Every structure is written in C-alpha cells, then in structure tokens.
C-alpha cells in the first residue's frame, strides 16, 4: 500500500507506518510564517485554536503579560504546549465548535482575545458574536497553500486540515484513494469529492496514523 501524507511527519510518527510495511511519501501542502503583531487591547481571557498560534506568541518579548490570563484552547497538543509553557488552561476541547459551546454557556461573562491565523474558520468568532460576548482577534501567523503535483499513484492520503485539502486539490484529483482525516472539519472539505473517508477517533496526527494501521492491518 502506498500512503501520502500532506504534511511532513516527525520520525516517531512515521515509524509505525514504515514498520507496518507501508510505502510512505510526504510533502508539506501548507506552510505557515509569523505575522508581525503587538499585544495591545488584550482581554481577560485568551483563545488559541492551533499550535501554530501558541508557538508564535511564545516568541514574543512581552510573553509574560499573557501568562496572567486564563486560557481556552482547541486540541490536546495545544493544551499541553500551553501548560508546559506556564499558562493556566481553563478548558480545552478537540473541536472549535465544542469550545464555542462551552464558552457561550459557561464563560459568557468573560472577555476574550482570539489569537489566530489568516485561514481560521468562522466557528468561534460567529459563536462569540451571536452570544454577545466581548472579544477581539489578533492574527499572529499566515498560512499559505503550497500545492504539489503527485505523479505516482497512491492508495491513501492523510489530511490534517481543510486548507491541506484545498492545497492538494489544486494540482491533484481524488479518485479511489482512501482519505484519512484528522477530524470532522477536515473531512467536510472532502464532501462530494472523496467517496472513501475515514476520520480519526481523536483529532491528532497520532490518531490518524492509528486509523491507517487499523485499516491496513
């Protein structure tokens, strides 16, 4: 079986695929870079929906100011990165829609600053606005599509974001390939495009790999 990952994986992540005898290829179909920003008008609580946003603010010289704030985030790895960096994480979920529900139901009296990228979804902003919650947004990184033409046929493709799907489709088509997706949002980007979609049990790279191993064991 030939597997294509739409992001370059860490050695420990790809090793189980190689050990299982799967032919493995990888390419970064999206790239991110830091966007200049300053820490003005920061509200009492902070929202992060990606590791990229956390990694970016960790490089800011005024980082210590943010460590006094309460944190809400999407993703277990995002939560771990924040906690290990000295932040107090009040709540985290696997999906932005779940975090939006928790914030609007339980923490709606607080004010929020959302650290984001340029291709972020509207899930959280829409929910906060509709609930009448005070919030603002600071874009701290930019994601750009970096399509690659895949010349050799593959049996399965690993997708980790809707923008990764969009980038792949700019130069390639999906026929019978099995598409393994990190979560529902990524899978929705393949609606009416791919017939064979498998969604990881949890939204993490490791769970995507586990789904592949389970499918081809």
trRosetta pair geometry for C-beta under 8 A, 3 or more apart (Angstrom, degrees):
i j d omega theta_ij theta_ji phi_ij phi_ji
1 22 5.2 -36 77 -130 98 88
1 23 6.7 -172 91 28 43 83
1 155 4.8 -90 -156 54 80 150
1 156 6.7 20 172 4 114 112
1 216 5.5 -84 10 -134 165 147
2 22 7.7 152 -104 -179 18 78
2 23 4.5 -30 -106 79 67 114
2 24 8.0 -176 -157 -71 52 24
2 25 7.2 12 -177 3 93 107
2 152 7.4 -109 179 130 157 107
2 153 7.1 105 67 109 147 62
2 154 4.4 -124 112 -133 105 66
2 155 5.1 123 50 4 70 89
2 156 7.5 170 90 29 51 70
3 17 6.2 -99 58 -165 155 134
3 22 5.1 27 -5 158 123 124
3 23 6.7 159 19 82 72 54
3 24 5.1 -15 67 -108 103 66
3 25 7.2 174 89 29 54 65
3 154 6.6 93 -123 -169 9 117
3 155 7.0 -42 -71 61 53 88
3 156 5.0 -18 -114 71 74 102
3 157 7.8 163 -163 -88 58 25
3 158 6.8 38 178 -23 101 106
3 212 6.5 49 -121 -155 143 142
4 25 5.1 -20 -109 73 72 97
4 26 7.1 157 -163 -88 54 39
4 27 7.6 -14 -171 17 98 95
4 150 6.5 -5 -121 -124 161 145
4 154 4.4 -58 -19 -106 110 175
4 156 7.2 -178 28 94 69 53
4 157 5.0 -18 70 -112 101 71
4 158 6.9 -159 97 19 50 77
5 8 7.2 121 103 -96 120 23
5 9 5.6 -30 145 -27 169 110
5 14 7.5 -101 -12 -98 154 105
5 24 7.2 15 -9 -169 106 93
5 25 7.3 -170 24 95 72 47
5 26 4.1 -9 61 -111 104 93
5 27 7.6 160 86 27 65 50
5 157 7.9 153 -92 -164 22 53
5 158 4.4 -14 -115 55 67 124
6 26 7.9 -114 -34 -150 8 67
6 27 6.8 -28 -138 72 41 77
6 28 7.8 70 160 -141 52 24
6 29 4.4 -32 -173 5 95 129
6 30 8.0 46 149 0 101 85
6 157 6.6 45 -38 179 104 96
6 158 6.2 -153 11 86 79 67
6 159 5.5 22 25 -106 138 55
6 160 6.5 -159 74 13 99 89
6 164 4.5 115 123 -180 136 117
6 165 7.9 86 120 -67 178 41
6 167 7.4 137 -171 76 122 112
6 168 5.6 -65 -113 -65 134 121
7 26 7.0 -27 97 -167 28 105
7 27 7.9 -51 -95 92 15 37
7 28 5.6 39 -135 -113 57 64
7 29 6.9 -84 -68 23 61 80
7 30 7.5 -32 -91 41 98 85
7 158 7.8 -89 29 105 79 106
7 160 5.3 -34 0 23 133 142
7 164 6.7 -62 -45 -115 98 139
7 205 8.0 -92 75 -113 128 122
8 26 5.0 113 -108 138 56 126
8 27 7.0 -6 -60 -143 83 10
8 28 5.2 -42 -8 -54 97 90
9 13 4.0 -121 176 88 115 124
9 14 4.5 136 87 -49 128 97
9 26 6.0 -123 6 -115 85 156
9 205 6.7 158 -125 180 101 134
9 209 7.9 96 -137 -71 153 126
10 13 4.6 92 58 2 79 107
10 14 7.3 -173 83 -2 40 87
11 14 6.3 -66 -146 42 29 98
11 15 6.2 47 157 -45 66 103
12 15 5.7 -36 -144 8 31 123
13 16 7.8 -61 176 21 31 97
13 205 5.7 -22 -139 134 140 124
13 206 6.6 -114 -124 -86 92 68
13 209 6.1 -167 -176 -46 80 152
14 17 5.4 -59 -167 38 58 116
14 18 6.2 54 142 -21 83 105
14 24 6.0 134 -164 158 110 158
14 26 7.2 -81 -96 -38 137 143
14 209 7.9 -140 -96 -113 34 135
15 18 5.7 -58 -147 38 35 110
15 19 6.1 32 158 -18 70 108
16 19 5.6 -55 -141 40 32 111
16 20 6.2 32 157 -22 65 107
16 209 5.9 102 67 158 125 126
16 213 6.1 -44 145 -72 119 138
17 20 5.8 -58 -150 35 28 110
17 22 4.8 -70 -179 61 82 124
17 24 5.0 94 122 -80 128 136
17 209 6.3 -101 -50 -148 102 104
17 212 6.6 0 -103 106 103 140
17 213 7.3 -122 -90 -70 61 91
18 21 7.9 58 172 -59 33 18
18 22 7.0 -92 -85 57 25 75
18 24 6.0 -75 -74 8 76 138
20 213 5.8 -153 -75 -121 159 91
20 216 7.0 100 150 97 134 111
20 217 7.5 -81 -148 -103 125 61
22 212 7.4 10 -81 153 173 121
22 216 6.6 82 -84 102 120 156
25 152 7.7 128 -29 69 163 119
25 154 7.1 -117 40 -92 119 129
27 148 4.8 -57 150 21 159 160
28 31 6.0 73 138 -74 127 79
28 146 6.2 25 111 70 84 134
29 145 7.1 -19 157 -158 76 70
29 146 6.0 -171 -168 70 30 75
29 147 6.5 28 -151 -105 88 39
29 148 6.5 -107 -100 11 79 97
29 164 5.0 98 77 -146 121 73
29 167 4.0 149 161 102 102 133
29 168 5.5 -20 -143 -60 159 75
30 143 5.5 8 176 -175 119 105
30 144 6.9 163 -157 81 71 38
30 145 5.9 -43 -104 -110 78 44
30 146 6.1 157 -106 20 20 87
30 161 6.8 -48 16 65 153 133
30 163 5.1 68 -91 118 147 112
30 164 5.5 -92 -11 -82 117 69
30 167 5.5 -160 -63 -26 79 155
31 143 7.2 161 83 -151 36 59
31 144 5.6 -17 62 59 85 88
31 146 5.1 54 -11 -24 103 134
32 52 5.1 -69 161 -140 168 139
32 117 6.8 -62 -132 -126 117 140
32 141 5.1 27 -179 162 108 127
32 142 6.8 163 -151 83 63 41
32 143 4.8 -27 -95 -95 85 73
32 144 7.7 165 -87 16 36 67
33 141 6.5 169 85 -158 30 84
33 142 5.7 -16 60 58 81 90
33 144 7.8 4 9 2 101 108
34 56 5.2 154 -114 -133 91 104
34 59 7.1 -61 -105 63 149 144
34 140 7.0 -38 -148 161 71 72
34 141 5.6 -54 -109 -104 37 82
35 56 7.9 9 32 -157 68 148
35 118 7.5 113 -50 -42 151 106
35 139 5.6 -14 78 125 152 92
35 140 5.9 173 54 177 93 20
35 141 5.5 180 1 -105 92 18
35 142 5.0 100 -62 -27 113 93
37 60 7.9 -55 79 -99 92 128
37 138 5.4 102 -167 176 140 109
37 139 6.9 -172 -81 81 131 53
37 140 5.2 -77 12 -106 151 70
39 42 5.6 -3 -179 -47 86 127
39 60 6.6 103 -40 164 120 149
39 62 5.1 -135 31 88 141 133
39 65 6.1 134 134 75 151 141
39 66 7.0 -111 -136 -56 142 101
39 138 7.8 15 -108 -126 51 171
41 113 7.6 146 116 -99 72 124
41 136 6.1 -4 128 56 117 165
42 46 7.5 -16 -167 -82 103 101
42 65 7.1 122 42 134 160 117
42 66 7.1 -116 -161 -98 155 78
42 69 7.1 -95 154 -72 119 145
42 113 5.1 -60 -146 -24 62 161
43 46 7.7 158 70 -74 82 56
43 110 7.8 112 150 157 116 81
43 111 3.8 -125 -162 122 127 98
43 112 5.4 26 84 65 143 3
43 113 4.5 166 28 -34 91 87
43 134 6.8 168 -123 118 142 101
43 135 6.8 -87 0 -123 163 48
43 136 6.6 150 -26 25 115 94
44 69 6.5 165 170 -136 38 89
44 70 6.9 19 141 25 80 100
44 110 5.7 -119 78 -163 117 93
44 111 5.3 91 20 56 93 86
44 112 7.8 -54 59 -76 67 39
45 69 6.1 151 -119 179 29 99
45 70 4.5 -34 -114 72 90 96
45 71 7.3 -179 -165 -78 77 20
45 72 6.3 37 165 -4 117 106
45 90 7.5 -43 -139 15 120 142
45 107 7.2 27 -21 165 177 134
45 110 4.8 36 -2 155 134 135
45 111 6.7 154 27 80 86 44
45 112 5.0 -40 82 -101 94 72
45 113 7.5 172 88 21 45 68
46 66 6.4 37 -51 -161 158 102
46 69 4.9 77 -14 123 107 139
46 70 7.2 171 22 84 72 45
46 71 5.3 -22 68 -109 97 67
46 72 7.1 178 89 29 47 70
46 112 7.0 138 -106 -157 17 73
46 113 5.4 -26 -111 67 69 89
46 114 7.8 148 -165 -91 56 28
46 115 6.5 13 -172 -9 104 107
47 71 7.9 146 -90 -161 28 57
47 72 5.0 -24 -104 76 74 97
47 73 6.9 158 -161 -87 51 50
47 99 7.5 126 -144 149 111 136
47 103 7.8 -11 -92 -82 125 154
47 112 5.4 33 -19 -177 111 123
47 113 7.1 -170 22 89 78 40
47 114 4.4 -21 66 -109 116 72
47 115 6.9 -180 82 22 58 67
47 124 6.5 161 157 -176 153 151
47 135 7.9 3 6 -145 132 125
48 53 4.9 -171 -144 89 93 126
48 54 5.3 56 -163 -60 155 91
48 71 6.9 -8 8 -164 107 103
48 72 7.7 165 26 88 63 49
48 73 4.3 -8 66 -114 90 102
48 74 7.2 -137 107 27 59 72
48 78 5.7 -170 114 180 115 127
48 82 6.8 170 39 -70 149 132
48 115 5.5 -11 -97 61 76 107
49 53 6.9 66 47 9 58 144
49 73 7.0 -172 -81 -156 32 62
49 74 4.3 25 -139 26 64 127
49 75 7.6 101 -174 -4 43 107
49 78 7.7 -64 180 -118 14 171
49 96 5.5 17 -134 -93 127 110
49 99 7.7 -158 -102 50 90 156
49 114 7.6 13 -13 -164 106 100
49 116 6.6 18 34 -109 111 82
49 120 6.4 99 67 -138 139 117
49 124 6.5 -139 -64 -17 137 146
50 53 5.0 103 66 1 85 97
50 54 7.4 -152 102 0 52 85
50 74 7.2 -3 -54 71 45 106
50 75 7.2 64 -115 5 34 147
50 78 6.6 -158 175 -93 12 131
50 116 7.8 86 19 -137 111 51
50 117 6.5 -18 40 -9 150 118
50 120 7.8 -132 -14 -100 124 99
51 54 5.5 -58 -153 40 42 112
51 55 5.9 41 152 -21 75 107
51 75 6.8 -88 -43 103 85 152
51 77 5.8 -28 -73 114 126 107
51 78 5.1 -132 -72 -90 67 77
51 81 5.9 104 -132 2 92 160
52 55 5.9 -56 -145 38 28 110
52 56 6.3 30 155 -22 63 108
52 117 6.0 20 96 -59 135 130
52 141 5.1 -111 151 60 112 160
52 143 7.5 34 154 -69 174 106
53 56 5.7 -56 -152 33 30 113
53 57 6.6 18 159 -10 66 105
53 115 4.4 137 -179 121 124 103
53 116 6.2 -26 -94 -95 136 18
53 117 6.5 -123 -66 -39 93 84
53 140 5.5 100 -139 58 74 124
53 141 6.4 -137 -88 13 55 114
54 57 6.3 -61 -147 40 30 100
54 58 6.3 38 154 -29 65 107
54 73 7.7 25 -63 -127 123 142
54 78 5.9 160 -18 -150 141 81
54 81 5.1 108 122 110 151 129
54 82 5.8 -103 -130 -69 136 84
54 85 7.4 170 178 14 110 154
54 115 7.8 116 -67 96 47 138
55 58 5.7 -51 -149 26 30 118
55 59 7.4 27 154 -19 58 102
55 81 7.3 -52 -62 178 75 148
56 59 6.3 -65 -169 28 35 107
56 60 7.7 44 140 -37 64 97
56 115 7.6 -172 71 170 115 124
56 140 4.4 146 111 141 144 116
56 141 4.9 -144 -65 -51 150 110
57 60 5.2 -32 -160 1 54 121
57 63 6.6 127 152 -115 78 89
57 66 6.5 15 163 5 131 173
57 115 6.0 -36 -44 -150 133 161
57 140 6.0 -35 -57 -155 83 164
58 63 6.3 47 -142 -120 35 140
58 85 5.9 -94 -110 -137 116 149
59 63 7.9 146 60 -64 13 124
60 63 5.0 138 74 -64 84 78
60 66 7.9 75 70 -8 132 132
62 65 5.0 -1 161 5 95 121
62 66 7.7 100 121 -17 78 90
63 66 5.9 -60 -168 31 48 110
63 67 6.9 49 144 -30 75 102
64 67 5.5 -46 -154 20 44 118
64 68 8.0 48 154 -22 63 92
65 68 6.7 -57 -178 19 39 107
66 69 5.5 -50 -168 19 55 119
66 87 7.4 -30 127 -102 94 111
67 86 5.3 -10 -134 118 131 107
67 87 5.8 -121 -126 -92 70 65
69 87 7.8 -20 72 -144 78 100
69 113 8.0 -47 -158 38 159 112
70 88 6.1 -54 -120 91 57 106
70 90 4.9 26 -178 -32 107 128
70 110 7.4 -71 64 -150 134 154
71 82 5.6 -178 153 173 163 147
71 87 4.8 50 -26 158 151 122
71 88 6.1 155 17 82 98 50
71 89 4.7 -56 85 -103 112 57
71 90 6.2 161 65 6 50 79
72 89 7.5 121 -93 -158 26 71
72 90 5.9 -37 -75 60 76 101
72 91 5.2 4 -124 63 88 88
72 92 7.1 172 -164 -81 49 54
72 99 6.1 133 162 -166 108 115
72 102 7.7 -175 -149 93 126 119
72 103 6.2 73 -177 -80 167 114
72 107 7.4 -164 -70 63 144 163
72 112 7.4 -44 36 -125 127 124
73 78 4.6 -150 159 121 131 121
73 79 5.4 174 76 -76 126 71
73 82 6.1 177 -23 -13 158 151
73 89 6.2 -57 18 -135 113 114
73 91 8.0 170 30 95 55 54
73 92 4.8 -13 70 -111 80 99
73 99 7.4 -107 111 -115 14 149
74 78 6.2 45 79 41 49 155
74 92 6.9 167 -96 -160 16 79
74 93 6.2 -31 -118 70 66 73
74 94 7.2 34 -165 157 77 14
74 95 6.7 -13 -145 178 113 9
74 96 5.2 -28 -88 -76 149 66
74 99 5.5 -98 -77 -20 87 146
75 78 3.8 84 77 5 108 110
75 79 6.6 -171 97 -10 58 83
75 92 7.0 -73 60 -176 35 116
75 94 6.9 67 -91 -135 41 43
75 203 6.6 -94 -107 102 80 114
75 204 7.7 124 -153 -86 90 80
76 79 5.5 -55 -151 36 33 114
76 80 6.3 33 152 -20 67 104
76 92 6.9 125 -93 129 43 136
76 94 7.3 -6 -28 -94 87 75
76 202 7.6 9 -5 165 132 127
76 204 6.5 -34 45 -74 115 125
77 80 5.5 -48 -144 35 35 112
77 81 6.3 39 155 -20 65 104
77 204 6.6 125 -25 -123 114 105
78 81 5.8 -55 -150 36 29 112
78 82 6.4 27 153 -16 63 108
78 92 7.0 176 82 -142 99 129
79 82 5.8 -58 -150 38 29 110
79 83 6.2 26 156 -17 66 109
79 89 5.1 93 -148 -155 88 169
79 92 4.0 -47 -78 -63 130 171
80 83 5.8 -56 -143 39 29 109
80 84 6.0 24 160 -14 66 111
81 84 6.1 -59 -143 41 24 107
81 85 6.3 17 157 -14 61 115
82 85 5.8 -68 -149 41 27 107
82 87 4.2 -59 174 59 90 130
82 89 5.4 104 98 -65 129 113
83 87 6.4 -86 -82 65 32 76
83 89 5.6 -62 -67 -1 92 120
89 92 5.7 -4 172 -37 128 111
90 107 7.5 95 122 -87 145 149
91 99 7.0 148 119 -132 108 83
91 102 5.4 -157 157 137 155 149
91 103 7.7 -171 71 -66 141 74
91 106 8.0 117 -53 74 158 137
91 107 7.6 -148 11 -21 139 141
92 99 7.3 -25 -151 -96 34 113
93 96 7.9 158 82 -79 113 14
93 98 3.8 -153 170 98 153 117
93 99 4.5 -159 33 -59 120 78
93 102 6.6 172 -40 -5 131 136
94 98 6.6 47 50 33 68 145
94 183 7.0 176 153 -115 103 131
94 202 6.3 -122 -119 -158 138 74
94 203 4.7 136 -174 21 100 115
95 98 4.7 92 66 5 87 102
95 99 7.2 -157 97 -4 47 85
95 183 6.5 165 -91 -176 99 141
95 184 6.9 2 -107 39 141 111
95 185 7.0 153 -139 -26 104 113
95 203 6.8 131 -67 -21 73 151
96 99 5.6 -57 -149 39 37 111
96 100 6.1 43 152 -25 69 104
96 121 6.3 166 52 67 161 123
96 123 4.2 108 113 88 123 140
96 124 5.2 -92 -174 -44 111 96
96 185 7.6 45 23 -59 106 150
97 100 5.6 -50 -148 32 31 116
97 101 6.7 33 152 -21 61 103
97 123 5.4 -89 -72 -165 69 133
97 127 7.8 148 -134 -53 53 145
98 101 5.7 -51 -152 32 34 112
98 102 6.6 33 152 -17 65 104
99 102 5.7 -53 -149 36 35 111
99 103 6.2 32 155 -16 68 107
99 124 6.8 -16 91 -98 110 108
100 103 6.0 -58 -146 39 28 108
100 104 6.1 17 162 -11 65 113
100 123 5.9 -130 -34 150 145 89
100 124 5.2 -153 -81 -108 104 57
100 127 3.5 78 -171 60 125 170
100 128 7.2 -108 -137 -42 92 71
101 104 6.2 -62 -141 42 25 103
101 105 6.0 11 165 -9 64 118
101 127 7.5 -86 -58 -156 45 148
102 105 6.3 -69 -142 44 22 102
102 106 5.7 -29 -180 25 64 118
102 107 7.1 28 136 10 75 106
103 106 7.1 -74 -119 53 15 79
103 107 4.9 -56 -142 61 57 107
103 108 6.8 108 149 -73 62 61
103 110 7.9 -92 -157 56 91 112
103 112 7.3 9 -160 -58 140 151
103 127 7.4 102 69 121 112 122
103 128 7.0 -26 114 -90 135 88
103 131 7.9 161 112 57 88 163
103 133 7.1 17 144 -96 108 172
104 108 5.5 47 -156 -82 38 109
104 127 5.6 -108 -45 164 135 103
104 128 7.2 -143 -77 -94 97 45
104 130 7.9 -2 -123 81 143 90
104 131 4.1 -145 -135 -83 106 158
104 133 6.8 -116 -105 -32 72 133
105 108 7.1 134 22 -31 5 112
107 110 4.9 -23 170 17 93 121
108 131 5.7 -112 -129 156 119 127
108 132 7.7 53 -177 72 113 81
108 133 5.5 -113 -150 -86 71 108
110 133 7.6 12 74 -156 60 111
111 133 7.4 166 -113 172 47 80
111 134 4.0 -32 -117 90 98 112
111 135 6.6 -178 -167 -78 64 50
112 128 6.6 -101 52 -131 135 143
112 133 6.7 24 12 145 112 120
112 134 7.3 150 23 96 65 62
112 135 4.2 -10 67 -113 92 99
112 136 7.8 -176 98 29 59 51
113 135 7.0 172 -82 -159 28 71
113 136 5.6 -14 -115 67 74 84
113 137 7.4 158 -164 -95 60 24
113 138 6.3 15 178 0 106 107
114 124 6.3 151 -122 119 143 135
114 125 7.0 -121 39 -75 169 82
114 128 7.8 -143 -45 -7 133 161
114 135 6.2 40 -18 176 104 118
114 136 7.3 -159 24 98 79 37
114 137 4.6 -25 67 -109 101 77
114 138 7.3 168 82 26 51 63
115 137 7.9 162 -84 -159 20 61
115 138 5.5 -21 -107 71 65 94
115 140 5.2 2 -168 -3 97 130
116 120 4.3 -53 -169 -28 119 154
116 137 5.8 -18 16 -164 125 107
116 138 7.3 145 25 76 74 44
116 139 5.6 -47 80 -104 82 62
116 140 7.1 129 57 17 31 81
117 120 5.4 135 59 -45 69 90
117 139 6.6 78 -140 -151 19 86
117 140 7.3 -63 -80 60 58 65
117 141 4.8 -36 -106 79 94 86
117 142 6.5 150 -162 -104 87 20
117 143 5.1 50 163 -14 137 105
118 139 5.8 56 -71 -155 67 136
118 141 7.7 -115 -6 104 82 51
118 142 4.8 22 -2 -126 128 71
118 143 6.1 -157 52 31 89 74
119 143 4.7 -71 14 62 123 121
119 163 5.1 44 148 -74 155 139
120 124 7.9 -44 161 36 123 112
121 124 7.6 100 87 9 84 80
121 162 7.5 88 -72 24 109 144
121 185 6.7 -87 -57 -155 157 139
122 125 5.5 -73 -157 56 62 107
122 126 4.9 60 149 -29 94 113
123 126 6.4 -70 -152 36 15 107
123 127 6.5 8 160 -13 58 113
124 127 5.8 -61 -145 39 29 109
124 128 6.1 25 162 -17 67 109
125 128 6.0 -59 -144 38 28 108
125 129 6.1 24 161 -16 65 111
125 135 7.6 -157 -124 101 63 137
125 137 6.9 -14 -95 -63 116 137
126 129 6.0 -61 -147 39 27 109
126 130 6.1 22 160 -16 65 112
127 130 6.0 -58 -143 39 26 108
127 131 6.2 17 160 -12 63 113
128 131 6.0 -66 -148 42 26 105
128 133 4.5 -86 -163 64 78 118
128 135 4.7 -4 158 7 146 151
129 132 7.7 38 176 -69 32 27
129 133 7.5 -81 -64 47 21 77
129 135 7.6 -97 -64 46 64 116
139 142 7.5 51 161 -71 117 72
143 163 6.0 56 132 134 136 170
145 163 6.4 -137 -84 178 88 94
145 166 6.2 -87 -104 105 134 100
145 167 3.9 -173 -153 -97 96 98
145 170 6.6 101 153 -14 138 149
146 167 6.3 17 49 -157 41 137
147 167 5.0 -161 -78 -178 70 75
147 168 7.1 161 -128 -94 82 17
147 170 4.1 -96 -86 74 150 120
147 171 4.3 140 163 -14 121 116
147 172 7.9 -174 -165 -2 104 87
148 171 6.3 -148 90 63 21 153
149 171 4.4 -114 -82 167 66 128
149 172 6.7 153 -136 -62 49 87
150 154 6.8 -52 168 -6 141 115
150 171 7.4 125 2 110 69 107
150 172 5.2 25 26 -94 104 139
154 157 6.4 102 98 -67 133 78
154 177 6.1 42 92 -117 84 124
155 177 6.4 150 167 -128 23 73
155 178 6.7 9 147 20 73 96
156 177 6.0 152 -105 -172 25 86
156 178 4.4 -24 -109 66 90 94
156 179 7.4 176 -159 -79 68 24
156 180 6.2 36 176 -13 114 105
156 212 6.6 141 128 -126 156 103
156 215 7.8 129 -101 94 153 146
156 216 8.0 -109 -18 -47 151 130
157 168 7.0 99 -177 -156 145 159
157 174 7.2 -96 18 -113 146 109
157 177 5.3 47 -8 150 101 137
157 178 7.5 176 24 85 64 49
157 179 5.3 -17 65 -113 96 69
157 180 7.1 -171 88 27 45 74
158 180 4.9 -23 -109 71 66 108
158 208 5.6 96 -151 157 110 131
158 209 7.8 11 -119 -76 146 61
158 212 7.0 -41 -82 -61 112 132
159 164 5.2 163 -154 101 79 120
159 165 5.3 37 -149 -70 141 86
159 168 7.3 -90 -100 -4 105 148
159 179 6.0 7 -1 -174 120 99
159 180 6.9 166 24 82 71 52
159 181 5.0 -17 70 -107 104 70
159 182 6.8 -119 104 -4 62 85
159 186 5.2 168 121 171 109 124
159 189 7.7 -146 161 69 149 122
159 190 7.3 164 28 -47 167 126
160 164 5.4 69 52 0 70 162
160 182 4.7 58 -132 -26 56 137
160 186 6.7 -106 164 -107 11 154
160 205 6.7 -1 -113 -94 128 84
160 208 7.0 -75 -89 -41 85 163
161 164 4.4 105 57 -2 80 103
161 165 7.3 -139 98 -3 49 82
161 182 7.2 -4 -54 37 49 133
161 186 5.8 -108 -126 -98 11 108
162 165 5.5 -50 -155 32 39 115
162 166 6.4 41 148 -20 68 103
162 185 6.0 -76 -42 144 112 89
162 186 5.6 -143 -58 -110 59 53
162 188 7.4 -27 -96 71 114 85
162 189 3.9 160 -133 -61 83 142
163 166 5.3 -47 -145 36 39 115
163 167 6.2 42 154 -21 66 103
164 167 5.7 -51 -146 36 30 112
164 168 6.4 33 154 -21 63 105
164 186 7.3 -2 52 -137 109 113
165 168 5.9 -56 -150 34 29 111
165 169 6.3 21 157 -14 65 111
165 186 6.4 153 -32 -165 123 76
165 189 4.0 136 66 118 156 132
165 190 5.9 -123 -141 -61 140 82
166 169 6.1 -64 -149 39 27 107
166 170 7.0 41 152 -37 61 97
166 189 6.7 -85 -45 -171 79 132
167 170 5.9 -44 -160 9 34 116
168 171 7.4 -91 -174 48 34 81
168 172 5.5 -50 169 51 74 117
168 174 8.0 52 126 -56 120 104
169 172 6.5 -88 -111 67 29 69
169 173 7.3 57 -139 -102 71 40
169 174 7.4 -49 -98 -16 91 100
169 193 7.1 -51 -103 -158 137 150
174 177 5.5 -97 -152 46 83 110
174 179 6.7 1 -148 -60 144 123
174 190 7.3 -14 45 -146 169 106
174 193 5.7 71 50 150 127 93
174 194 4.7 -45 132 -87 148 91
176 195 7.7 -30 -123 50 48 116
176 196 7.1 41 -177 5 51 132
177 194 7.2 -62 77 -133 83 113
177 196 7.1 -154 106 62 37 116
178 196 4.4 -73 -110 125 64 125
178 197 7.8 166 -166 -86 62 21
178 198 6.3 16 176 0 106 112
178 215 6.9 169 148 166 160 157
179 187 7.7 140 114 -120 116 73
179 190 5.6 175 112 -134 164 166
179 194 4.5 11 -2 171 140 166
179 196 6.4 136 15 93 74 69
179 197 5.0 -23 71 -108 102 69
179 198 7.2 169 85 26 50 67
180 198 5.1 -23 -108 72 68 99
180 199 8.0 154 -161 -92 52 21
180 200 7.0 65 177 -53 92 87
180 208 5.3 116 142 -165 115 90
180 211 5.4 156 -145 95 118 124
180 212 5.6 -42 -72 -67 166 89
180 215 7.7 -134 -84 -2 117 149
181 184 7.9 106 120 -77 131 15
181 186 4.3 177 -164 100 107 112
181 187 4.1 165 76 -67 168 81
181 190 7.0 -135 -70 7 134 134
181 197 6.2 5 -6 -168 121 98
181 198 7.1 167 20 83 75 45
181 199 5.1 -30 70 -106 101 68
181 200 6.9 -132 92 -2 50 83
181 208 7.4 -123 109 -115 13 109
182 186 5.3 74 45 10 81 154
182 199 8.0 -15 88 -153 13 70
182 200 5.6 -13 -139 20 36 130
182 203 5.2 67 154 -151 87 72
182 204 7.1 170 -154 31 100 8
182 205 7.0 -26 -110 -80 118 46
182 207 7.6 101 -142 73 65 100
182 208 5.3 -47 -90 -62 69 123
183 186 5.4 98 57 14 67 101
183 187 7.0 -125 109 -4 36 95
183 199 6.5 53 -145 -160 18 106
183 200 6.9 -46 -65 51 51 97
183 203 3.9 7 -68 -103 120 111
184 187 5.5 -59 -145 40 32 113
184 188 6.2 39 155 -29 67 102
184 199 6.3 31 -75 -141 55 150
185 188 5.8 -48 -151 26 30 114
185 189 7.4 37 148 -23 57 97
186 189 5.9 -49 -165 21 38 114
186 190 7.6 25 145 -9 62 103
187 190 5.8 -64 -163 37 44 108
187 191 7.6 74 140 -53 66 79
187 197 5.3 107 -145 174 103 136
187 199 5.1 -43 -53 -84 145 111
188 191 5.4 -9 -164 -27 49 116
190 193 4.9 -110 -164 62 58 110
190 194 4.3 -21 176 23 119 113
190 197 5.7 153 94 -94 138 130
194 197 5.4 108 104 -63 116 96
198 211 5.4 166 134 167 121 128
198 215 6.3 -90 -66 -72 175 138
199 211 7.7 -142 108 -116 20 161
200 203 6.6 130 80 -96 117 33
200 204 7.0 -135 136 48 150 55
200 207 3.8 105 179 121 123 103
200 208 4.6 -72 -67 -75 134 56
200 210 7.2 91 -140 57 99 94
200 211 4.9 -120 -101 -27 68 135
201 207 5.4 -124 50 -164 77 125
201 210 7.4 -47 19 89 110 127
201 211 7.2 173 -12 -71 78 102
202 207 4.4 -177 58 -64 78 162
203 207 7.1 -28 -30 53 4 138
204 207 4.6 92 59 6 84 102
204 208 7.3 -142 96 -7 46 83
205 208 5.6 -52 -156 30 36 114
205 209 6.6 33 150 -16 67 103
206 209 5.7 -53 -152 36 35 111
206 210 6.3 38 149 -22 66 105
207 210 5.2 -46 -143 35 38 117
207 211 6.5 46 153 -24 64 99
208 211 5.7 -52 -155 31 32 114
208 212 6.8 34 147 -19 63 101
209 212 5.5 -50 -154 32 37 114
209 213 6.5 34 151 -16 67 104
210 213 5.7 -54 -148 38 34 111
210 214 6.2 36 152 -22 66 107
211 214 5.6 -53 -145 36 30 114
211 215 6.3 31 155 -21 64 107
212 215 5.8 -59 -149 35 28 110
212 216 6.3 -12 166 13 65 112
213 216 6.6 -76 -138 54 24 85
213 217 6.0 50 161 -65 65 93
214 217 6.1 -25 -140 -15 24 116
